[in-house]
Amino acid sequence: MQHCHDVPVTQEANLLYRFEPLSDFRWPHFLQRHPRSSVFHTLEWLEALRRTYGYEPIAVTTSSPRADLTNAMVFCRVDSWLTGRRLVSLPFSDHCDALVDTTTDMAQIVSALERQLRYERLRYVEIRPTHELETSNLESLSRNSYCLHQIDLRPSLSVVFNNCHKDSTQRKIRRAERERLVYEDGRSDSLLDAFYRLMLLTRRRHMLPPQPKKWFENLIDCFGDTLKIRVASKDKKPIAAILTLRYKDTLVYKYGCSDAQLHYLGGMHLLFWRSIEEAKQDGLNTFDLGRSEWDDRGLITFKDRWGAKRSGITYLRLLPSKQSKATYVSAGAEWKGRIARKVFRYLPDRVLRAAGGLIYPHVG
């Protein structure tokens, strides 16, 4: 894949082309037409990644520059001295389907990616589809599996509520209402500050640095009114916050954080329920709760109890040679293994935030 706009990436009879989705007018129109496009394919998400981390978004298609797009796969180029040079579809995205509908087109694109992998001496090419891909022609591949939860919002609100776990979810929602927790949403600086303070608290609890605040500022700037920060407070003290994104008929829960000492008040449950109520009012069909690692039983159980449907998603890595096809370790897990995570629990806030700014560009 050469570094220019709309150029062929193979020398075969059936040419493939690389283009830059941020500057190609066809991209947003293609996404609106394609049934598997998601918020993670959008110009807004790609631009936030570029602004925050410097990743270069590129896409590959069999459609010529003068034709409407009929298929595409989008990637970001990650160039890291810590975790290697690679193509990822897409960094910090729970999933990102290959918007390719025929096995012939898929085989052509995968073959081109394999050649690019060897030509540029990339560490790997990673794809994060929600649907199974035809991979029989791949020379070397590794996989990692996650759990994806989605709530069907098409039934009535009362049915959605009754589908929730009676003790662990319904009662927590009612507890939050009895406690008279205050709910606020929007994109103001004060809501972002409240969200980020809770994010810092949560990431410290998990012995991890927080994402750079600039990342959330860029998300707000890029997504505008399709992004909401939702905060629950008790006696004017923020106790839980989530960040949601809206795209087509789907509301996406992307980030959540809370004060663990006040979980019993039901702040997070209130935020999820208000999100569901609003999504129903707006006529949305799906509440995407995002991916979970299979060994995170607590998070999976929390999502199960909202009546969400589980499905498995498998990330695929194309490798440069016939290496082991065992389950791979993610870039994020790799740096966690090298750094003593317990250190993060005790770092001052300023240092912890600085650590996130240094680390996250390497782990997308």
N, C-alpha and C positions, 0 to 999 in steps of 0.2 A: 504494500500500500504506500504509494508515493505521497509526499507532502505537498499536494496541490489539490485544487477543488475539482470534483467531478472527473476524476481520471480513472482509466481502466486499471484494475489491479491484477489481472491475469493476461496472458498472451494467447488464451484459448479462443476458439471460435465464439463461444458464448462468454462475452466479456462481463466482468464485474467492475463496479465503479465505487470509488470512495467519495463521500461528500461531507460537508461540514453542516450538521443540522442547525447550529445556531445562526447560520447565515443563508440557509437554503429555504426559500419561500414554500417549497413543497412539503416540508416536514410537518408543520402544524396541521395542514389540511389532511395529510396522510394519517396522522394520529386520530383526527376526528372520525375518519372513515373506518379505521381498523378496530375490530371488536376486542382485541387483546391489548390495546394500548393502555397504559396506566399513568399515574401521576409521575412515575419515575422516568418516563420517556420524554416528558414535556420540556419545552424551552426553559421554563422557570426553574426546574430542578437542575438541568444541565448548566444553566447560567450561574446558579448558586454554587455548584461544584467548581466551576471555573474561577469565579471570583474568590472563593475561600481558599481553595487548595491548589489552584493553578493547573488543574487537569484539563487536557485538550479533548473535547468531545469530537468523535468521528463516527461515521456510519458507513456501512457497506450494503450495496444493493445490486441486483441484476438489471435495474431500470437505467436506461441511458439518460444523460443530462437533460435532454429535451423532452423526455417522456414523464408522465405522471408516475409517482412512486407506486409500485405494486408490492414491494417487500423491502425490508431493511432490518439490519441489526445495528444497534448503537453501542458504542464503547467509550470509555475514557482511557487515555494513555496516562499511566502512572509511572513516573520515573524516579525511583527511590534508591539511594545508596544503602538503605537499611533493609528493605524488603524486596528489592529487585525491580527491574523494568518489566512492565506487563500491560496487557489490555484487560480491562474489567468492564463487564456489562451488568450493572453499573456500581461504582463505589457508593457505600453507605445506603444502598437501596435494598429493601427486603426481597424484591424480585424484579425482574426486567425481562419480559418475554421476547423471544426472537419473533419479530413480526413478519414471519415467512410462512406461507401456506402450502407449499408443495415440497415434496421430498427432493425433487430435482433441484430446485432453487436452493434448498437447505444444503444439499450435498456440494453444490458449487461454492457456496459461501464458506462452508466449513473447510473445504479443500484450500481455498485462498487464505483462510486464517492459519492453517497449518503451515503453508509456505511462508507466510509473514512471520510466524513464530520462529522458524529456522533462520530466515533471512536477517531479521533484526536481533536474533539471539535473545529473544524475550524469555523470561523465566516461565511464563505460562500465559494463556488466554483463558479468562474465566467468564462463564455464561451462567445467568441466574434465572432460568425459566420456571414458570409455574406449570407448564405443559411438557410432557415427555418429548424429547427430540430424537430424531432418527440419528443414531450414533454408530451404526454398524461399520461405517467406513473410516472411523477414527483410528489413527495409528496408536496413540497413547492418550489415556484419559484417566482422570481420577475424579471422585465424587464426594460430596458431603451433603447430608440430608438435614432438613429442618422441618419444623411443624408450622403450618400457616393456619390462622383462624380467621373466619369471616362470619359475620352475622347477617342473616337474610332479613332485610327490613320490609319485605313486601307484605307480610301479614299485618294485621292491625296492631296498634301499639299495645293493647291489652294482651294480645297473644305473645308479642315479643317479651313483655314483662313476665308473663306466666311461664315462658320458656326458661327464665332465669332460675337459678338455684334458690329455693325458698329461704333457707337459713343463711347462706353465705352471701347472697346478692340482694334479694328482695328486702330482707331485714336491714341490711346495711344502707340501702337507699332510703328506707323509712327512718332509720336512725339519723342519717344526715339531715333529713327534713325536720325531725324533732329537735335536733341540736341547733336548728336555724343557721346552718352554714350559709354564708353569702357566696353566691356564684357570680363571677364576672367573666366576660370574654371580650376579645379584641386583639389589637396589635400595638397598643400603646407602650411607651418606654417603661411605664410603671409596671405593667403586666409582664413585660419581658424581664425586668429586673427581679420580680417576684418568682417567675419561672426559673430564672437562672440561679438564684440563690438556692432554690429547692433542688435543682439539677446538681449543683455543687455538693449539696448535702447527700444526695442519693448516690452519686458516683463515688464519693468518699466511702460511703457505707459498703459499696461493692468493691472497694479497693482499686478504683480506676480513676484516671483523670477525666474531667468533663470535656466535651467538645468545645472548641473555641466559641466564645460569645459571638464573634464575627459571623460564624456559620448561621446562627439563628437570626442575626440582623440581616444577612443576605437573603435568607429564606423569606423573611417578612417583606423585604423590599421587592423581591422577584415575584412572589405569589400574590401580594396584595390581599384583597378581601376573600380569596379562596383559602387563606390560612387563618387559623384562630388559635390564640393562646387562651386556655380556659383555666381559671384559678378558683379554688374553693378556700374560703377563709373562715376562721373562728375568732371572734372578738378582734377583728381587723388584722389577724395574723394569718398569712397564707400557709396552708397546711398540705395542699396537693395542687398539682398543675399538670396539664397535658397540652400537647401541640397536635392539631389535626390539620389535614389538607383535604380539599375537595376537588374531585376531577370527574367529569361526566356524571354518572349516577352513583358514584362511590365516595364515601367519607373514609379517610385513611387516618388511623391513629399511628402517629410516628414516634413521639417521645412522651414519656411520663416520668414524674418525679414527685416525691412526697417527704413529709416529716414522719419517720417511722414511729416515733413516740405517740403520734396522734392518729394512727391508722384506725383505731377503734371508733373514731367519729364518722367514718364512712366518706371521707372527702373524695377519694378516687372513685368510689362508686357513684357519688353524686355527679361527678364530671362525665363519666361514661353515660349515665342515664340522660343527662341534659343533652349530650351530643346525639344520642339516639332520638330523643324527642325532636330536636331541631332537624335532623336528617329526615325524619318522617314528614315533618311539615314541608320540607323542601322537595319531597317526592323522590328521595334517593332510594336505591334498592339494596345497597350493600354497605356494611360497616366493616372495613378491613382492619383487623387488629394486629396485623403484621406477623412476622416470623418469631419463633422461639426455638432455642436449642433444645434438643430432646432431653437433655439431662437437667434442664431447668424446670423441675416438676412443679414448683410453686407457681411460676408464671403460666405454665400450661393449664394448671388446675384453675387459676383465676379466670383465664379466658374461657375454659370449658363451661364454667358456671354462669356465663352470660348467654348460654345456649348457642354459642358459636360452633360452626362446623369445622372440624379438623380436616386438613389435607396435608400430604407430604410434598415438599418441594426439594428438588435436588440440584445443587450447584455443580456445574461441570467445569473441569479444568483440562484444557488441551495442553499437553506437555511436549517439550521439544524432542524427546526421544522416548524409547520404550522403557519408561521407568515403571516403578510399582504402581499398580492401579488401585491400591488400597485407599481408604478414606483419607483425604488430605487434611492438613491443619491450616486454618485460615490465617491470613496475614496478621489479623488482630491477635489471634491466639499465640502466634509465634513470638510477637514482642512481649506478650504477657509472660511467656515462658522464660524470656531472657531477663526481664526486669522483676525484681522482688516486689510484687504487688502490695505487700503489706506496708511498704514505705509510703504509698500514697495516702494511707489512712491518717498519717501523722504530719503530713506536709502542711504548712500554712496555706491559706486559700490562694494567696498571690502566686506562690510557687506551684501549687497544684494546677491552677489555670494555665500558667506558663508551660507546664509539662504537657498539657493537652494540646496547646498550640504547636509544640514541637513534634509530638508523636502522631497526631491524627493524619497529617498529610501522607504518612508512610503506610497507613493501614486500610485505606479505602478498598 
